[in-house]
Amino acid sequence: MGNCDEVGASSKQYGVTKPISKAGPTVADIQRTKELEKFLVDSGLYESEEEAAKRVEVLHRLGQVLKSWVKMLIRRRGYTDQMVEDANAVIFTFGSYRLGVHGPGADLDTLCIGPSYVNREEDFFFVLHDILANMEEITELQPIPDAHVPVMKFKFDGISIDLLYASISCLVVRDDLDIADVSILQNIDEPTVRSLNGCRVADQILKLVPNVQNFRTTLRCLKFWAKRRGVYSNVTGFLGGVNLALLVARVCQLYPNAIPSMLVSRFFRVYTQWRWPNPVMLCPIEENELGFSVWDPRKNPRDRTHHMPIITPAYPCMNSSYNVSTSTLRVMMEQFQYSNKICGEVELNKAQWTALFEPYAFFESYKNYLQVDIVAADVDDLRAWKGWVESRLRQLTLMIERDTFGKLQCHPYPYEYMDMSRQCAHSAFFMGLQRKSGEIVQEGQQFDIRGTVDEFRHSVNMYMFWKPGMDIYVSHVRRRQIPSYVFPEGYKRSRQSRPTGQLDNPHKSSHEDISGTEHCERNPKRKYVDKVDVKRDIVVKKQFSVPMDSFARSRLSMGFSGLTADMHNSGHDMIERTKSPESDTECASNSSVVTSLTSDGGSCEDVGSTQIAVSVEDHKGVDGTISGRFHDTACGIHSVPLVENEVARGNEVLQNELQQQLEPNQMPGMFLNSKGSINSDAVQKAIIRHVF
């Protein structure tokens, strides 16, 4: 927990600028820190001694398995007995465990480093995979070789593990290997560099903060906050563990003598006013003769498209938050503003810490949502299939931003929900939709996203490990049609409708009764209890020689026009459904588009055909429509290029300055000289502005 005593000023400067304030805590700050730490303990964020001991034991056993695996490979290949004896692999940790901020049930991020003659493609993902698959202690084994950082996921005696592999250019890997030595990066490929850098970045972060204990308590607190507010998911375009650690570390550098309660408050104060896309950096970006590409928007056009650069401190320095989009940055900034206001009230004794961690009422914040249903034949297939689809959801956000020129704002929610009433394995994700605030809409203006959804489905269709039964359905639902299984009690509470733009006034809505979210340490999975027996039209699917062709095509079109008073007064949802004559009742899931049908054998392959015409209303009452027909027509299997971020905005994008007041008397301006290098002499210099 935070250390309230070690607050002495240090002459050492941390970071690329001078600190904003070297002030230590007041008596009130110390008391608030004690209250915050008690809240974290009471919230169950610290693992028990028994679980901690079990993690250590599992790490040791996994290390022995990896050493035996390498020796077995060397023996098979006919090397000498001495080489077999010397063969070795070492295991490192990274992520929350290495940073010391992991909680109960958290994944254990691990890296195996092996010699040059043990490769990732065959030896790791096939030979080691088979060894693990035959171990009784190993469950839920899932290889992901095509990930940005190739990984093998599994549970070892109940402990969730993410295992990476790096083959370095040496014949013998010593147990005392110094992973911080840059020479370890010689003669390796970029996926291996990314695998190694998880550990290297974690070590650098701990070296670059003034007080490790205060950093850990603050980071643990803000991870919990991000999960409760629905902005903790790197894959979806929000903050991941590394992103958040770097942001917290920078605040620790700017306030070197602050304790956790102060650092939490300063975190929101700083990032509410940060002038993105100015980068957050813990140290200067340095080049190296090894020649790996580093983050540099002057040289790399792709780097200019990044919305929220958070730069890793270990060579080669990269942007850890390249997944952030215009939409997700908007959501995060609104949450920063909301939380900054709460922290101000806490400091004035007008609120308690619990107010900062109120769950975000996602399903009450918008009037229109996209629902993405993912189904598979069994839970093992669903685990792999869901991971792939979830990794592509960010592309759907980017595509909608691109195709509507930013006029339709998306809010992907990073948590999954499950309809336990289905006979097939099922998972669902949701995305809030609203028109950009203040956008002038002409009568009859159309925003067609049918092609957008088709393109998204094409990209999902490329999954190389597809199996029969894996499918995905994209549908539009209004707030009142959100399926009941997403709510904590399994049903929707009766309450007065709230305006769409909760994020426009997040402080107001956060204190109302929350439904649709739970303790966000785990993904909420709700059992669906409201069942209605509905018969649907069954469309017989064609048989395809290529499994990828079994995906149904989804089309959405969006047009904006005013609604008449009669439509509002009648209370109709403007939903037109194509149903069988026997069915006059809405389907139980309230989904307005295709839903998996279950045959006598429990198959998930048959889908219905539904037509929708639904109004879209922003918080100012301007209405539009989303309409489309979802057919059981197979998508093509040709690859579709990934969607890039928005058009590059030019080198000058990094020259903005942080111009708002962070402290009563001073603040830093962050900028890069477009003509200089990004080495220590040319990187950010402090600009002190006096505020009268």
Beta strands, then each sheet from edge to edge (+ up, - down):
strand 1: 90-94
strand 2: 108-114
strand 3: 138-144
strand 4: 151-156
strand 5: 159-167
strand 6: 368-376
strand 7: 408-412
strand 8: 425-435
strand 9: 446-447
strand 10: 471-478
strand 11: 552-553
strand 12: 557-559
strand 13: 610-617
strand 14: 623-634
sheet 1: 1+ 2- 5- 4+ 3-
sheet 2: 7+ 8- 6+ 10-
sheet 3: 9+ 12- 14+ 11-
sheet 4: 9+ 12- 14+ 13-
end
